[in-house]
Amino acid sequence: MATAEISMTVVGGGPDTVAVAVSGELDIHTVGRVESELAGLAGGAKRELLLDLAGVTFCDSSGVESLLRVHERCAARGLRLSLRRVQRLPGRVIRALGVDRAVPCSFA
């Protein structure tokens, strides 16, 4: 069985925002790494953690659950989590499970 790949790169932001481009598959095999890295990156944000999901090709329910946990951790620190450029397939899961009602999202 092949291991799912995921990568995260800080792509900028502003004085209060950390923007991160996420690429690959957000699933049960990658969520632990994603949450750990995002927790560290969120430490540099003052107002917002923005995730650019244009490169995410797949997201299962564990990926959605992970995004909600990141959202809760951000909210507890007074930060806003935003999802940008969510692609069609991951977007279907995000919409079906109602994440777009809890987390600001923009869809590609």
C-alpha positions in Angstrom: 0.0 0.0 0.0 1.4 3.4 -1.0 1.7 6.1 1.6 -0.4 9.2 0.8 1.7 12.4 0.2 1.0 15.8 1.7 3.1 19.0 1.7 2.7 22.3 3.3 4.6 25.5 2.4 4.3 28.9 4.0 3.5 31.2 1.1 3.2 34.5 2.8 0.4 36.3 4.4 0.5 39.7 6.1 1.6 41.0 9.5 -1.2 39.2 11.2 -1.7 36.3 8.9 0.2 33.1 8.1 -0.8 31.7 4.7 0.0 28.0 4.0 -0.3 26.2 0.7 -1.3 22.5 1.2 -0.9 20.0 -1.5 -1.6 16.3 -1.8 -4.1 14.1 0.0 -5.7 15.0 3.3 -6.7 11.7 4.7 -6.2 9.3 7.6 -2.6 8.7 6.6 -1.6 12.4 6.6 -3.8 14.2 9.2 -1.4 13.7 12.1 1.4 15.4 10.3 -0.9 18.1 9.0 -2.2 19.0 12.4 1.2 18.9 14.0 2.7 21.2 11.4 -0.3 23.6 11.4 -0.1 23.9 15.2 3.4 25.1 14.9 2.7 27.5 12.0 -0.4 29.0 13.7 1.9 30.1 16.5 3.3 32.8 14.1 -0.2 34.2 13.3 -1.8 37.0 15.2 -5.2 37.0 13.6 -5.6 34.4 10.8 -4.3 31.0 9.6 -5.1 30.9 5.9 -4.9 27.5 4.1 -4.7 27.5 0.4 -6.1 24.1 -0.6 -5.7 24.5 -4.4 -3.3 21.6 -4.4 -5.4 19.2 -2.3 -6.7 16.5 -4.5 -8.5 14.3 -2.0 -10.0 14.8 1.5 -11.8 12.1 3.4 -13.8 12.4 6.7 -10.6 12.2 8.8 -9.3 15.1 6.8 -12.4 17.1 7.5 -12.3 16.2 11.2 -8.7 17.4 11.2 -9.7 20.7 9.7 -12.3 21.2 12.4 -9.8 20.4 15.1 -7.4 23.0 13.7 -10.4 25.4 13.5 -11.1 24.8 17.2 -7.5 25.3 18.2 -7.3 28.5 16.3 -10.5 29.8 17.8 -9.2 29.0 21.3 -6.2 31.2 20.6 -8.3 34.0 19.1 -7.3 33.2 15.5 -9.5 32.7 12.5 -9.0 29.7 10.2 -9.8 30.3 6.5 -9.8 27.8 3.7 -9.2 29.1 0.2 -9.3 27.8 -3.4 -10.9 24.5 -2.2 -11.0 22.2 -5.3 -14.1 20.3 -6.5 -13.6 16.9 -4.9 -12.5 18.0 -1.5 -15.1 20.7 -1.7 -17.9 18.2 -2.1 -16.9 16.5 1.2 -16.4 19.9 3.0 -19.8 21.1 1.9 -21.6 17.7 2.6 -20.3 17.7 6.1 -21.0 21.3 6.7 -17.5 22.6 7.4 -18.2 25.6 5.2 -20.8 26.7 7.7 -18.2 26.7 10.5 -15.0 27.8 8.7 -14.8 30.6 6.1 -14.3 28.9 2.7 -13.8 29.9 -0.9 -14.2 27.3 -3.6 -12.3 27.1 -6.9 
